[in-house]
Amino acid sequence: MEEQIKVSIIVPVYNIPEKALRDCLESTLKQTMKEIEVIVVDDGSTDKSGRICDEYAARDNRVKVIHKKNGGLSAARNTGYRVAKGEWITFLDSDDWIDPTTCMETYQLGMEKNVEVVIFGTIQEFEHYKNPFRYHFQDKQVFRNADCKTLQCEILDFTGNIATAWAKLIRKSVLEKYDIQHNEELRQGSEGIEFNIRLFEKIESAVFTDSIYYHYIYNPNSISAKHDEKNHYFVIKCFEEINRQINKSEQRQELKALFYNRFAYVVVAAAISGYFSPLNHEKYIEKKKSFKKYLDNQLVKKTLNKYEPSQVGRQRQMVLFFIKTKMWLPIRILAFIRYKQKH
């Protein structure tokens, strides 16, 4: 009889540096839990990522590789989810990796507490330092029924650190019951926030552990780490959809109060890490012109009028003040400083 699969690890892959991809896949095969499957979705890679994935599938029959036409991160995650056989699902980005005990210990915690979602700790790793994520909960804190609405609000809190699709173990039966999949129209940006808003609208139980299992590797060449004008507008599209989901929520009043504060962080990032970043090689006059066009977007305009300054932190308050008063030079200087910090 076929062994029951307890956890399905879904890994979307698209043109990943070889070392990062191997570190990721090795971390799945080193899991102390043996009743797992690793579903690797090659989303139309044009480098040798697909061949590397096939190599791991040939080495271990728990690895299943699906090669598909490029359709974006959300579509790749859905492709993996639809064929998953595990009781629980976890998403792992292909340039990150997880500790060997991740599946075993989060599964045991989820079963022990009889919950639908397990949220676990993450550490962000830069080239020269590491930054453990901070959370607003106690270790092993359990959330039931109305308490889960607290978690839904945390998704829109930039310092809450639970808005990603990864660093969670989710019962597959819950996703199936409510048909919760990633929105494939949201190709890049904040698709994880939108996914989690819908997920936490439905769940009735969850547990948090501050044990760090997920290693989020900062990639200076990723689309979110450099200026890409199309991506800035993809993110706006994500937040427009998040806003639509909030309008359907049972606690839309509470979420609405948080929505504009969260999007204010996006506007700051677009300025500092995007338009005025040294990685944007346009002339200064072109940077200003493009950013002014970005500021004409209706959601951006509304956010600059509705965010609560005391809720966005001092540094971002300062950047938002410069944006609202059109003081571009200080923004350019702050963007350079931020670039140096990360590089």
C-alpha positions in Angstrom: 0.0 0.0 0.0 1.3 3.5 -0.9 2.7 5.4 2.1 0.5 8.3 3.2 2.0 11.7 2.3 1.8 14.0 5.3 3.4 17.2 3.8 3.6 18.4 0.2 6.3 21.0 -0.4 5.5 23.1 -3.4 8.6 24.8 -5.1 8.0 27.1 -8.1 11.1 27.6 -10.2 12.0 30.2 -12.8 15.6 30.9 -13.8 17.2 30.4 -10.4 21.0 30.6 -9.8 22.3 27.1 -9.6 23.7 27.2 -6.1 20.5 28.8 -4.7 18.3 26.2 -6.4 20.5 23.3 -5.2 20.5 24.6 -1.6 16.7 24.8 -1.8 16.1 21.3 -3.2 18.8 19.8 -0.9 16.9 21.3 2.1 13.7 19.5 1.1 15.5 16.1 0.8 17.2 16.5 4.2 13.8 16.7 6.0 13.7 14.4 9.0 10.1 13.6 8.0 10.1 11.0 5.3 6.4 11.0 4.4 6.8 14.1 2.1 6.6 14.9 -1.5 8.4 17.7 -3.2 6.5 19.1 -6.2 8.8 21.3 -8.3 7.1 23.4 -10.9 9.5 24.6 -13.6 7.7 27.7 -14.9 9.2 27.8 -18.3 12.8 28.4 -17.2 15.2 29.4 -20.0 18.4 28.5 -18.2 19.4 25.1 -16.8 17.0 25.2 -13.8 14.7 22.7 -15.4 17.5 20.2 -16.0 18.7 20.6 -12.4 15.1 19.9 -11.2 15.0 16.7 -13.3 18.3 15.6 -11.8 16.8 15.7 -8.3 13.7 13.9 -9.5 15.9 11.1 -10.9 17.8 10.9 -7.6 14.8 10.7 -5.2 11.3 9.5 -6.1 9.7 11.9 -3.6 10.6 14.7 -6.1 8.1 15.3 -8.8 8.9 17.8 -11.5 6.3 19.6 -13.7 7.5 21.6 -16.7 5.1 24.2 -17.9 4.9 27.3 -20.0 5.8 30.5 -18.1 2.7 31.8 -16.3 4.0 33.5 -13.2 4.5 32.7 -9.6 0.8 32.3 -8.7 0.1 30.0 -11.6 3.1 27.8 -10.7 2.0 27.5 -7.1 -1.5 26.5 -8.2 -0.1 23.9 -10.6 1.8 22.3 -7.7 -1.2 22.5 -5.3 -3.6 20.8 -7.8 -1.5 17.6 -7.9 -0.4 17.6 -4.2 -1.4 14.5 -2.2 -0.2 15.6 1.2 -2.5 16.2 4.2 -0.7 19.6 4.6 0.8 22.0 2.0 3.8 24.3 2.4 5.2 26.7 -0.2 8.9 27.2 -0.6 10.5 29.8 -2.9 13.3 28.3 -5.0 16.0 30.7 -3.8 15.2 30.1 -0.2 15.6 27.0 2.0 14.2 25.3 5.1 15.7 23.6 8.2 15.7 19.8 8.2 13.1 19.5 11.0 10.6 21.9 9.4 8.1 19.4 8.1 8.3 17.1 11.1 8.0 19.7 13.9 5.4 22.0 12.2 3.3 18.9 11.3 3.5 17.6 14.9 2.5 21.0 16.2 -0.4 21.3 13.8 -1.7 17.9 14.8 -1.1 18.4 18.5 -3.0 21.7 18.6 -5.6 20.5 16.0 -5.4 23.6 13.9 -5.8 24.4 10.2 -2.7 26.6 9.8 0.8 26.6 11.4 2.7 29.8 11.1 6.5 29.6 11.7 9.5 31.8 12.1 11.7 33.2 9.3 15.2 34.6 9.1 16.2 37.0 6.3 19.7 36.4 5.2 21.8 39.1 3.5 25.4 38.7 2.3 26.9 40.1 5.5 24.2 39.8 8.1 21.1 38.0 9.2 17.8 39.5 10.3 15.3 37.3 12.2 11.7 38.3 11.6 9.9 39.7 14.7 6.3 38.8 15.5 3.5 40.1 17.7 2.6 36.7 19.2 3.8 34.4 21.9 5.5 31.1 21.0 2.9 28.3 20.6 0.0 30.8 20.8 -3.2 29.2 19.5 -5.9 31.2 17.7 -9.5 29.9 17.4 -12.6 31.3 15.8 -12.8 35.1 16.3 -9.1 35.2 17.3 -8.3 34.3 13.7 -9.6 37.7 12.7 -6.6 39.2 14.7 -4.4 37.2 12.3 -6.1 38.6 9.3 -5.4 42.1 10.5 -1.8 41.2 11.1 -1.5 40.4 7.4 -1.9 44.2 6.6 0.6 45.1 9.3 4.0 45.5 7.7 5.7 44.6 11.0 3.5 41.5 11.5 5.6 39.4 9.1 2.9 36.9 8.3 1.8 38.1 4.9 3.8 35.7 2.7 2.5 32.4 1.2 5.6 30.7 2.6 6.6 30.0 6.2 3.2 28.4 6.8 1.9 24.8 6.9 -1.8 24.7 5.7 -4.2 21.8 5.8 -5.1 20.9 2.2 -8.7 20.1 3.2 -9.2 23.8 4.1 -7.9 25.0 0.8 -10.1 22.5 -1.0 -13.2 23.3 1.1 -13.1 27.0 0.2 -11.4 26.7 -3.1 -8.6 29.0 -2.0 -5.9 29.2 -4.7 -3.5 31.9 -5.7 -4.9 34.6 -8.0 -3.2 33.9 -11.3 -4.0 37.4 -12.7 -1.6 38.8 -10.0 1.6 37.8 -11.6 4.1 39.5 -9.4 4.2 41.7 -6.3 2.0 41.3 -3.3 0.1 38.2 -4.3 0.8 36.5 -1.0 -1.0 39.3 0.9 -4.1 38.8 -1.3 -3.9 35.0 -0.9 -3.7 35.3 2.9 -6.5 37.8 3.2 -8.8 35.2 1.6 -7.3 32.3 3.6 -7.7 34.0 7.0 -11.2 35.1 6.2 -12.1 31.4 6.3 -9.9 29.5 8.8 -11.2 28.8 12.3 -7.9 27.8 14.0 -4.1 28.5 13.7 -1.0 28.2 15.8 2.2 30.3 15.8 5.7 29.1 16.6 8.6 31.4 16.9 11.0 28.6 16.0 12.9 29.7 12.9 12.6 27.2 10.1 12.4 29.3 6.9 15.6 31.0 5.5 14.6 33.9 3.2 17.7 34.7 1.1 18.0 38.3 -0.1 18.6 38.2 -3.8 19.8 41.6 -5.2 18.9 40.5 -8.7 15.3 39.6 -7.9 12.5 41.6 -9.4 11.4 42.9 -6.0 14.9 44.1 -5.2 15.4 46.3 -8.2 13.6 48.9 -10.3 11.1 47.5 -12.7 8.3 49.9 -13.7 6.0 47.2 -14.8 6.4 45.5 -11.4 5.4 48.7 -9.6 2.1 48.7 -11.4 1.6 44.9 -10.9 1.9 45.6 -7.2 -0.8 48.3 -7.5 -3.0 45.8 -9.2 -2.4 43.4 -6.3 -3.5 46.0 -3.8 -6.5 47.0 -5.8 -7.6 43.3 -5.6 -6.8 43.2 -1.9 -9.1 46.2 -1.5 -11.8 44.4 -3.3 -11.4 41.3 -1.0 -11.5 43.6 2.0 -14.8 45.1 0.9 -16.3 41.6 1.0 -14.8 40.7 4.4 -16.8 40.4 7.6 -14.4 42.8 9.3 -13.9 45.2 6.5 -14.0 48.2 8.8 -11.0 47.0 10.8 -9.1 46.0 7.6 -9.9 49.2 5.8 -8.2 51.2 8.6 -5.0 49.2 8.0 -5.1 49.0 4.3 -3.8 52.5 3.4 -1.0 52.3 6.0 0.2 49.0 4.4 0.0 50.5 0.9 2.0 53.5 2.1 4.9 51.1 2.6 4.6 50.1 -1.0 4.8 53.8 -2.2 7.9 54.3 -0.1 9.5 51.2 -1.5 8.6 52.3 -5.1 10.5 55.6 -4.4 13.5 54.3 -2.4 14.1 50.8 -4.0 12.6 51.6 -7.3 12.5 54.9 -9.1 15.3 56.7 -7.2 17.4 53.7 -6.6 21.0 53.7 -8.0 19.9 50.5 -9.8 17.6 52.6 -11.9 20.0 53.9 -14.6 17.6 56.5 -16.1 18.6 60.1 -16.0 17.5 62.0 -12.9 15.0 64.0 -14.8 13.5 60.8 -16.2 13.3 59.3 -12.8 11.3 62.3 -11.5 9.0 62.2 -14.6 8.3 58.5 -14.2 7.7 58.8 -10.4 5.3 61.7 -10.9 3.3 59.5 -13.3 3.2 56.8 -10.7 1.9 59.3 -8.1 -1.0 60.1 -10.5 -2.5 56.6 -9.9 -5.8 56.9 -8.0 -4.9 54.3 -5.3 -1.5 56.1 -4.7 -3.2 59.4 -4.5 -5.8 58.1 -2.0 -3.2 56.5 0.1 -1.2 59.7 0.5 -4.3 61.3 1.9 -5.6 58.5 4.1 -2.6 56.8 5.7 -2.0 57.4 9.4 1.5 58.9 9.9 2.0 57.5 13.4 1.5 53.9 12.0 4.2 53.9 9.4 7.4 54.5 11.3 9.6 57.6 11.5 11.8 56.9 8.5 8.9 56.2 6.2 7.0 59.2 7.6 10.0 61.3 6.4 10.0 59.7 3.0 6.2 60.2 2.6 6.6 63.8 3.7 9.2 64.3 0.9 6.9 62.6 -1.6 3.9 64.7 -0.7 6.0 67.9 -0.8 7.8 66.8 -4.1 11.2 67.1 -2.5 13.0 64.7 -4.9 16.6 65.3 -3.9 16.3 64.1 -0.3 14.5 61.0 -1.6 17.4 60.4 -4.0 19.9 60.6 -1.2 17.9 58.3 1.0 17.7 55.8 -1.9 21.5 55.8 -2.2 21.9 55.2 1.5 19.5 52.3 1.4 21.3 50.8 -1.6 24.6 51.0 0.3 23.1 49.3 3.3 21.8 46.4 1.3 25.0 46.0 -0.8 
